[in-house]
Amino acid sequence: MERLILTLLVAAAGGLAGHYLKIPAGAMIGAMASVAVYNIFTNQAYMPKNFALVLQILAGTLIGTRMTKETLLGLKDMWVPAIIIVFGVVIINFSIGFLMTKFSGLDLATSLFASAPGGITEMTLASTDLGADTAKVGILQFLRLISVITLLPVLLRFVLMHINTFK
């Protein structure tokens, strides 16, 4: 019990630090990094295996509370983009996942969850049910997020600047 409490305190300190430093997904990244460092140096971090179920329920609750009647009604005008996004994302995700498995040595479940364009928390939690390596999923999701946040605005600015010149 003492190991669990200490692990949660380390996670809370790291999570709060990440949040207040305004790191993207800072609460999760800070908690993950601080517990990883703690565990690397002490080998004492502990979390019960069945706690993932509790976290999945809480994540589902958080997502569910964001859904409103207006959200649902707004979908009637977006069904074509929704279909395009769903099929495009699934095709890209599976393509990248299979390539990662082939060239990296990662198992397929880890590769698919690590390359999925979802939230770090959601993908990492969902990956536990299919036997993926959640630590690798979390790290690769973090790298994906940071890359998108830093590169996408620059690339979009470049593309939009050049598209406007062709008009």
DRENKOLDREN-827061 format. One record per residue: residue in three letters; x negated, y negated, z of N, C-alpha, C, CB in turn. Coordinates in steps of 0.05 Angstrom, whole numbers, plus 5000, padded with zeros to 4 digits. Each point is the difference from the previous one (the first is absolute). Glycine has a CB too. Layout:
ALAXYZXYZXYZXYZ;...
//
This chain:
MET498450245000501649765000498349755000503650255024;GLU494149764991498249775001498849944973498950125047;ARG500450094937499049964973502049864982497050405006;LEU505549684996502149894984500449705007502350454997;ILE497849485028500449735009497649824991502650165040;LEU495049954963497749844991500049974969497450185040;THR503450024946500249984971502049794992498750494995;LEU503649515018502149804994499149725007503550355008;LEU495049625014498949735007498049904979500750115048;VAL497650074943498049934979501649924974496450325021;ALA505649844973501649954976501449735002500650494993;ALA500649465030501549745004498149774998503250235030;ALA494449794981498149784998499249954971498250115047;GLY501150104939499349984972502349904983496750365006;GLY505749744999502349924985500749715003501750465004;LEU498249455021500549715006497949834987502350125043;ALA495249964959497849854988500449984969496850155037;GLY503850074950500550004971502449824993498250464997;HIS503949555020502349834994499349705003503050375017;TYR495749565005499449725004497849894981501350075048;LEU497150114941498049914980501349984972496450225028;LYS506249854971501549994975498850184978501349535012;ILE497750704996499150204981502450134987495750085026;PRO504449964948502350144988500450275014499149774955;ALA503450285053500750245016498250025024501550244959;GLY497949525053498049985021500650175025499349554983;ALA503250475025500650165024499150294996503949695011;MET496850424966499350284995497050034995504650074981;ILE494349755003497250024993498349965025500949834954;GLY499849975063498549955024500150235019501049524995;ALA501450605009500350235017498450244990504649845013;MET495750214961498650224987496949975003503850064968;ALA495249705026497149955002499050035029500349704959;SER501250175059499050015028500150285012501649535005;VAL500450634989500150275010497950174986505049955009;ALA494650004965497950154986497249955012502849984958;VAL496649775047497449935012499850135028499949564974;TYR502350415042500050125026499550304999503249645015;ASN498250494966499750294998497250094989504950024992;ILE494049824990497450064989497949995023501349814955;PHE498949995062498049975021500550175025499449544983;THR503250535022500550155025501250284995500749565022;ASN500450484955501450254994502350055020495850194980;GLN505549605030502050025021502849914991496349935033;ALA504049974942502649914992501950244998497949624974;TYR504650335034501950225001502849894993497250245035;MET504249914948502849954994501450264996498849554978;PRO503450505036501450264997500950034971501549985048;LYS498350264942500850064972502949934994496650375000;ASN505249685018502849944995500749705001501150455019;PHE497049384987500549725001500549884973497149975040;ALA501950174939500549914972503049994994495550194986;LEU506050005025502950014996501249755012500050505001;VAL499249425023501049765013499449754983499450225045;LEU498249774944499249774984501649994974495450025020;GLN505150214968501750014976502849905005497250384983;ILE503949705040502749915007500049705004501050445022;LEU497049464992499849715004499649854973498150085046;ALA500250024937499749874974502550014984495250135000;GLY506350095000502650024987502049805011499150484990;THR500849495036501849815013499449724991500450305040;LEU497049634960499249734991500949944971496050035031;ILE503550164952500849974971503049984998495950254985;GLY505649925030502950004999501249745010499950495007;THR498949395012501149745011499649774980499150165046;ARG499249884935499649794979502050024978495249995011;MET506350224987502050044979502649875009497950434986;THR503349414996502549865005501950064977497649645027;LYS504950274976501950034979499149834976503750075033;GLU495149704972499049834978497850144984501249605027;THR497150554988497950154987501250204980497049955041;LEU505050194968501350204984501449884976500650295040;LEU500849494965501549864978498049884980503749905032;GLY494050024977498049894981498950204981498949685035;LEU501350584972498950214983501650034974498450235041;LYS504149694958501650034976498849844976504150085028;ASP494549704978498849844979497250094994502849625014;MET496250585002497250084996499650294993498849655032;TRP503250484958499850294996498050074977504750055016;VAL495249784963498050064979497249965010503349854966;PRO496049925047497349985011499450225020500249514992;ALA501850575024499650215020499250274987503349775030;ILE498150304948499450244986497249994988504950074989;ILE494449704999497349974989497950025021501949704964;ILE498550175059498150015022499750295010501149535012;VAL501150604993499850275012498650194981504349925025;PHE496550094950498650184981497149934995504450084979;GLY495149665019497249914995498250065024501849644972;VAL499250315052498450055024499550305003501949585022;VAL500150584974499750295003498050114980504750045016;ILE495549874959498150094980497149915006503749994966;ILE496049765041497349905007499050145025501149554980;ASN500650485041499150135025499150284995503249725025;PHE498350444960499250284995497550014983504850145003;SER495049684977497650004983497549945017502749854961;ILE497449945056497749935017499550225020501149514994;GLY501050595018499750225020498650244988504149845023;PHE496750254954498850234987497049944993504550154982;LEU495049615008497349924993498250005026501749734961;MET499450165060498549995025499350285010502349575012;THR499750614986499550285008497950134983504850035016;LYS495449934958498150124982497149905004503750054967;PHE496049695037497349895001498949945028501149804956;SER500550215065499149925026499850235020501949564991;GLY499450665004500050225019502249975021495250054992;LEU506349735007502349975019502250194992498849525009;ASP502750585011502350174994502249834987498850315038;LEU503149824948502049864985501849835018499950374966;ALA500949735057501849855017498749745009502150425016;THR495349604992498649765009499749804977497550285034;SER501849824942499749834977502649864992496450304984;LEU505849845017502649884993500849795020501350424977;PHE498549645048500849805020498049765001502250375027;ALA495349684969498049795000500449814977496850305023;SER504149804954500349834976502849894997496450274979;ALA505549815038502749904998500149705007501850465011;PRO499749394974500249715005502049925022498649934953;GLY501450215069501749945022498549865022502950394989;GLY498449565033498749885023498150205013503949705007;ILE494050195005498050175013501450185021496449654992;THR505250225025501350155022501850224989499849595028;GLU501950344953501950194989498650244987503349634994;MET494750314989498650214986498450185019499749714959;THR499050175060498450165019501850175017496649645001;LEU505750255009501850165016501350234983500949605029;ALA499950334947501350204983498050234993503149654981;SER494450285017498050204991499650225021497749644974;THR503050305051499550215021501850244995498849645032;ASP503650334957501850224995499150194979503649705015;LEU494750214966499150174978497150095003503349764971;GLY495750205053497350115006497749844987502150445003;ALA498449314990497949844989498149915022503049844963;ASP494650085030498149895019500749715006496350324983;THR505149645039501249735006497849795003503950225022;ALA493849854989497849805003499149904972498550235043;LYS501249964938499249924973502249844986497050414998;VAL505549675006502249854989500049725010502850424996;GLY496949555030500049735012497849834990502050195040;ILE495649924958497749844991500349934970497150235033;LEU503749954951500449944971502349814996498150454988;GLN504049575027502249814998499049725008503450375010;PHE495049625011498949745009498349884977500050155048;LEU498350014940498349904978501749914977496350305014;ARG505849854980501949924978501349735006500850494990;LEU500149485035501449765008498149764998503050265030;ILE494649764981498149784999499349934971498250145046;SER501450074938499349954972502349854985497150425001;VAL505349675004502349874987500349715009502350454996;ILE497449515030500349735011497849814990502250205040;THR495449904957497849834991499849974970497650135041;LEU502950094944499650004971502549914984496750365007;LEU505649725002502549944985500549714995501850425018;PRO498049415003500449714994498149894979501749955047;VAL495850134954498049904981500750104972496550005036;LEU504250264961500750114975502649884989497750435013;LEU504349535004502549884991499649724991502450295032;ARG496049564982499449724992498750004973499449865048;PHE498750324947498650024974502050074978495750145024;VAL505950074981501950094980502149784994499450475015;LEU501749415006502049794995498849754986502450165041;MET495149784965498749774987499750064970497649895043;HIS501750364950499750074972502650044985495750215013;ILE506349885001502750034987501149724994500850445025;ASN498949384993501049724996498549874977501249975048;THR496350114945498649884978501150104973495949955030;PHE505250294971501050114975502849904992497350405009;LYS504049465009502849914995500049764982501450175044;
//
